[in-house]
Amino acid sequence: MATELKSVICDIDGVLMHDNQLIPGADRFIKRLQEQGNPLVLLTNNPAQTAKDLANRLANSGIHLPDSAFYTSAMATAHFLRHQCGNKAYVIGEGALTHELYQAGFTITDIDPDFVVVGETRSFNWDMIHRAANFVANGARFIATNPDTHGPSYSPACSALCAPIERITGKTPFYVGKPSSWIVRSALDHLGSHSGDTVIVGDNMNTDIKAGVQAGLESILVLSGVTGIEELEVYPFRPTHIFPCVAEIDVV
């Protein structure tokens, strides 16, 4: 067991949960961190749920954390845009994304927006593509909550929704979520921690671990989700530690 008290940034899906089922031992891992007093934030690329939604989801599986322990790509996107010039956004996404932008002081509009912000939604349609492409082609800055292409059962995710807008305009969005180091820095601000004192736990080399590497964090890959041990050879970088699942982690 490590002696220093590290801050922990931990992914949710594939690390703590599979869909809405708890991964065995995940509750014990979180309880141990709480008892030790490790500063903790659960970081997800999913922009479609609020912190309260996520707290309720995990509570139903036996992990009880305050709303403040959750940080989403929607929250990070709002944080990012607060540092940019402009306060009007055309939004493609669910209520959680709109809520965070309202909280950050943005006007949500389809009249001369400064930004086109894309998250994830099941109501994506031709009119949204048309409006977004027109705004981006005419100077609105193109922002996306995360670069995920798909979710469970190949459900379209944010990057897939951005694709037609990108093809029409020839402009690529700025992706806020993992593996961008921006979302990690934003989560560190949320925690009040520093990269040198923080470890990131994730199941995906392309998002969680790459984000940690780019932000200078110690990283832990768990093999309970996306990336298998046999896939590591394709990556030019490596996690600091590898464990079968969070229940086996002994370095935090």
Summary of the structure (lengths in Angstrom):
residues: 252
radius of gyration: 18.1
end to end distance: 6.7
largest distance: 56.0
contacts: 878
relative contact order: 0.17
helix: 41%
strand: 19%
